[in-house]
Amino acid sequence: MTTLENATAVLKLFHQHGMVQGQQGLSFSDVVTTLKLPKSTVSRLLAAMESQGLLERNPDTRCFHLGQMLLSLASHYLSTPLVDGASAMMAKLAAESSYTGYISVLEGREVMVMRMFQGRMFVQAVTPPGSRFPAVETSVGRAILSRYSDDDVRKLYAGAWRVRSANSPQTLEQLLAELGRIRERGWAMACSEALPGIGAISTTLSNKHRGEIVALSLSFPTQSQDQLFIPTALDALQMVTRQLAAQYGDRAISHHGAVNYE
């Protein structure tokens, strides 16, 4: 392995061991034992990483922690709003597909479109940024609501349940059942609900460092619920979601896209 590969392997150990700031850190022996490298190689490697600011060593315990340079870079990256951080990948996804891409947020019992990315479909399903819709009647709204507990959803809609679309959940209990299905599969779907003739598939992304949750979606004209979308489009949307989840440390997203709750 090259020096860069060895350094990367050391940094991955912090993730594999689930270490956070304030814990003891990695010892010299931890690195030697786990990576199965000669002690002399590990000694030179750790010294070089420390000198470059990738690692810092506690003078009392002699254990290694992530260096300030890495922490500063991560802090700067994670401080970027999700709407901005996800825009480039969603723009590329829309450009490579036939669908219109969106990034939306939940505000109370409504969802608001924050970004729109036009696809290649001849007939476009376009909803401009700033548009608002009842969360219950959209795939993006239900996707975000699936991130909340059933009790929180009940409180949100206490005494305020109202549905206009016949294709949306008609009762709060139906909504909760649908949210359970969304958590299991990791994505939400809508067909001719907030907008007649328009279908959509949605996933969610969270950045706990900013307390943000956004919905990523692809929207398209549809005539029936028999064939709402091309499966490859869902695969592409889920891949983008998993990539962004890894970048933002969203551990609620599993490798297959389902939303896990501890």
Salt bridges, closest charged atoms under 4 A:
GLU50 OE1 - ARG57 NH2 3.10
ASP84 OD1 - ARG115 NH2 2.65
GLU107 OE1 - ARG132 NH2 2.64
GLU110 OE1 - ARG132 NH1 3.54
GLU137 OE2 - ARG164 NE 3.82
ASP150 OD1 - ARG183 NH2 3.21
GLU173 OE2 - ARG154 NH1 2.75
GLU178 OE1 - ARG181 NH2 2.96
GLU178 OE2 - ARG185 NH2 3.18
GLU193 OE1 - ARG142 NH1 2.78
GLU212 OE1 - ARG210 NE 3.14
ASP250 OD2 - ARG147 NH2 2.73
